[in-house]
Amino acid sequence: MPTRTLILALALSPLASLPAAAAPEKVPTKAGSTEGVARTAPPQQLKPGEYFWHPEVSPAGPLVMVVSIPDQRANVYRNGVIIGATTVSTGKKGHETPTGVFTVLEKDADHHSSIYNNAPMPYMERLTWSGVALHAGKLPGYPASHGCVRMPYEFAKLLFGETHKGMTVVVSDESQFPSTVAHPGLFAPIDQAGAPIQEPARVGDYVWQPENAPEGPVSILVSGADGRVRIFRNGVEIGRTPFTLTDPGRQLKPHVFTLLDPDGSGSPRWMVVAGQPMDASSTDQLLAGIRIPREFVAKATAAMTPGTTMLVTPTTATGETGTAPGFTVIASEKEPGPQDKPKG
């Protein structure tokens, strides 16, 4: 980088001693964006461009956003309680928004596309390093973007003010939204009846290297095809262990969970954010039916924080870090192109 010389000019005027006025904060342009209309209607009744936003109903805890492509709608939950919903516009034919589980990798309130004629992308929150993001944009009432998830301008602004890097975003090709019931299990030291969990012996492919990524959002993959639990922090694998099932003939069903704030009992509480409809008993069976070495459970539990995402899948799943740290599980067959900037 070339050396820059800063020249200070001294003026004789007494005005020179006055402090410089602070530069006004740049407000992202609304050009081309649907401004948005706040409503109090239930999420399923929102019309294109409408949204509701009430973060005060759950002022603390981890955030998770679920986008339904068929419904062209997104719900935002904090600690298991819905605090906002909005209509969206996802990718049009040939530029479909990939489905899967993502974390917010980067935020830029006044971002512009490097691909589409410097198009404004207000309140951009990046989901993949290959070009998919949340941002304000035009909502015509149907999929119209180049792969991103467009939201009304005012909603995108409100959401941007509440989120942090590492927030979980689930993009689904089903009209499926979270269960309202939270459950312990999987990483709890006891089962649903309060009895100690029988653990498998520590064997084979066991790794615990938290120093590989000391900080960042934590994500967990439970893969039936691999028979492994893998822990990622900031997109880097820090732990891995085999697991067993209480019913060896059972096949795991795809589900996504997010870890809620503790309720004082000391046991983890998970909210179902995507997957087949489940009640308390079926979720208990899913989570309690997975046996993990106790030593690994203790280490993983110490690394988890509210907002930790857990994906249970019957298939092989990998952590995709791209060109920079960040955890993504792409569930769709069609992945975005090679560009490294959000598409719009």
Number of C-alpha atoms within 10 A of each C-alpha: 3 4 5 6 6 6 6 6 7 8 9 8 7 7 9 11 10 7 7 8 6 6 6 6 6 8 9 18 16 17 15 14 21 21 20 22 17 16 16 12 13 10 19 11 12 19 17 22 25 25 28 21 19 12 18 8 12 14 12 11 17 22 25 29 23 22 28 21 25 14 17 22 24 25 22 20 20 21 24 26 20 21 19 21 26 28 30 34 30 31 22 15 12 9 19 20 27 24 21 19 23 23 28 23 24 16 19 15 20 14 19 20 15 15 14 12 8 10 16 23 30 27 28 28 30 23 28 29 23 18 21 27 27 26 32 35 29 24 27 12 14 17 23 21 22 23 27 33 31 30 33 27 28 21 27 23 18 14 20 19 11 9 16 17 16 25 20 28 24 20 23 24 17 15 13 18 20 23 19 14 15 19 22 22 21 22 23 20 20 16 19 16 7 8 9 11 21 14 16 15 13 15 10 8 10 15 15 16 12 18 8 14 17 12 11 15 25 26 29 25 22 27 22 22 13 15 16 19 22 25 26 25 24 22 23 21 23 21 21 21 21 23 21 17 19 12 9 8 7 11 12 18 14 16 20 23 25 27 26 23 18 15 9 7 7 10 16 23 24 28 25 24 26 25 20 16 14 16 14 13 10 11 21 17 15 18 20 20 20 21 20 23 19 18 10 20 18 13 13 20 14 9 18 19 18 19 25 22 29 24 21 21 20 16 15 13 20 15 19 17 17 14 10 12 16 26 30 25 20 19 15 14 8 13 16 19 12 9 13 16 17 27 25 29
